[in-house]
Amino acid sequence: MNGCVFCRIVAGKEPARIVYEDDRILAFEDIRPQGPDHTLVIPKRHVATLAELRSEDAPLIGEMVLAASRIAAEKGIAARGFRLVANCNRDGGQTIYHLHLHLIGGRAMGWPPG
């Protein structure tokens, strides 16, 4: 998707501070962090929202969650705790329409979140 900023990051056409990459997933630091550590975990393949996922995407979502867990451990935030968030569509708070998980940590999280 040419107009998608995350697809441009995957293609190397936009800068990003990449912290993890494999053949299906890319993770990079959020440019508007909501905590001391805020990483975005995305599939390299464009999927606009959680609502567009198909049953065959289950392994991809699992890989994204596992990557987030590994990143949290590498950053030293796993033991104290972190939040993993996926927003879906406008009312869910999604602003970039490329599926992504927010890995946020480094501080205590409040509840309810919003």
Summary of the structure (lengths in Angstrom):
residues: 114
radius of gyration: 13.6
end to end distance: 30.3
largest distance: 38.8
contacts: 292
relative contact order: 0.22
helix: 29%
strand: 22%
